[in-house]
């Protein structure tokens, strides 16, 4: 299957993925805690209050919620469905394993919330999926950005205006990927 066919296939699965996300968020809304209510003083200094009040975290003690992409026809992502996950973000809510409740991981997931905010649901899913298809998980652009900034956070070496930086980098990633979906 060529890249354009794969992008078309991915694009056609968006409604099912979005429906799954909405259902998952709805099922967990009573367990979601605003990040501002958590005891993470460094995060509170880095991100704006508005984001921290709106962003929510759900602690998971079992299997992390991950969309059944194979069932949606995206068999190329079958290995991701089985990958151990410490955290995952959907829109303004992220899920973290009860084994990995660190300020560093919460910081990482907040980066993804800024990415979701910047691109919106459709474009974020398209860009994230394209990055996974082209580069795999570890080298996908959004994950590379999040891990790089997380490393800077862990070393106390974050640049100023972190949200603006994430937005600019997200725009650049989208600009590089958007052309893949123009003919879809």
FENRAFEN-V907846 format. One record per residue. N is the residue number from 1. OMEGA is omega in whole degrees, -180 to 180 (999 if undefined). Layout:
BEGIN
n = <N;N>
omega = <OMEGA;OMEGA>
END
This chain:
BEGIN
n = <1;2;3;4;5;6;7;8;9;10;11;12;13;14;15;16;17;18;19;20;21;22;23;24;25;26;27;28;29;30;31;32;33;34;35;36;37;38;39;40;41;42;43;44;45;46;47;48;49;50;51;52;53;54;55;56;57;58;59;60;61;62;63;64;65;66;67;68;69;70;71;72;73;74;75;76;77;78;79;80;81;82;83;84;85;86;87;88;89;90;91;92;93;94;95;96;97;98;99;100;101;102;103;104;105;106;107;108;109;110;111;112;113;114;115;116;117;118;119;120;121;122;123;124;125;126;127;128;129;130;131;132;133;134;135;136;137;138;139;140;141;142;143;144;145;146;147;148;149;150;151;152;153;154;155;156;157;158;159;160;161;162;163;164;165;166;167;168;169;170;171;172;173;174;175;176;177;178;179;180;181;182;183;184>
omega = <180;-175;-179;177;179;178;178;178;179;-180;-178;179;-177;-179;180;180;180;178;178;179;-179;179;180;179;179;-179;-176;-174;-180;178;-177;-179;176;-178;180;-179;-179;-176;179;-173;-179;178;-179;179;-173;-175;-180;-179;-179;180;-178;177;-177;-179;-178;179;175;178;-176;178;178;-180;179;179;-180;-176;179;-173;177;179;178;178;-178;-177;178;-178;-176;-179;179;-179;-178;-177;175;-175;177;180;178;-174;172;179;-178;-177;174;-179;178;176;179;176;-171;-178;-180;177;179;179;178;176;180;-177;176;175;179;177;177;177;177;-180;-175;-174;-173;-172;-176;-176;176;-179;179;-178;-180;179;178;178;177;-179;-177;-168;-173;-174;-173;-179;178;-173;-179;178;178;178;-177;180;179;179;176;177;178;177;-179;-179;-176;-178;-179;174;175;176;-175;-179;179;178;179;179;180;179;178;177;-179;178;180;-180;-180;-176;-173;-178;179;-175;-178;-178;-177;999>
END
